[in-house]
Amino acid sequence: MTDVHVESAELDDGVEVMFSDFGSRVRVAYDPRQTTEAAALVEVCLRVPRLIGGSFRLLHTTP
C-alpha cells in the first residue's frame, strides 16, 4: 500500500502540481489557484502508474 500525502501550497505560476515519489509514500502539493485536488491526483496517477488500480491511502497534510 502506498500513502499519498496531499497538501495545498502556493506554487509558482504555471506549476500546478509537484510530487515526490518515495516508494511507499508519495507527497503531492497542488496550487488551488491553478487546479483542483482531483485534477492534481489524476496527474500524479498518470505519472506514478502503480497508483492506478493499486491500493493507496490518501492523507491530507496541513501546512
N, C-alpha and C positions, 0 to 999 in steps of 0.2 A: 504494500500500500504506500502511496506517495502522499505526503502532506503538502497541500498547496496553500501557502500563506499569501493572502491578498491584502493590499493596503492602497489607499488613495494618497496621491502626492502631487505636488506641483512640479511638473516636468517641463523641460524646455519646449518652446513652440515647435510643433512638428514631431515631437516624441510623445506618442500617445501611451505606449506601454513599454516597460522594461521588465526583464525577468532574469533570474539566475537559477540554473539547474544544478542542484547538489545531489542528484541521485534519488534518495528517498525523500528529498524536500525540494520544493520549487518555490521561490519567492517572486511575487508579482507586484509591481507598482503600476498603477494607471492614473492618468490625469483626468478627473471628472469634467474638466472644462473642455476636453477634446474627445472623450469617448465614454462609453458606459462600462460598468463592471462586466456585464455579459459579453460585450464585444472584446474586451481585454482577455477574458477566459477563452473565447473562441480562438483568438490569435495565439495564445500560449499553447492550446491543444494542437493547433496546426504545426507549431514549431517543436513541440515535445510530444511526438505521436504516441508514446506509451500511455499517455493520459486518456486517449480516445479508446473507449471500450474497456479501459482498465479500472482499477479500483483506486480512488483517491479521496482524501478528506479535505474539504475546503475550510480553511480557518481564516477569519478576519483579524488582521493585526491593526491595533490602534497606534498611531504615531506617538 
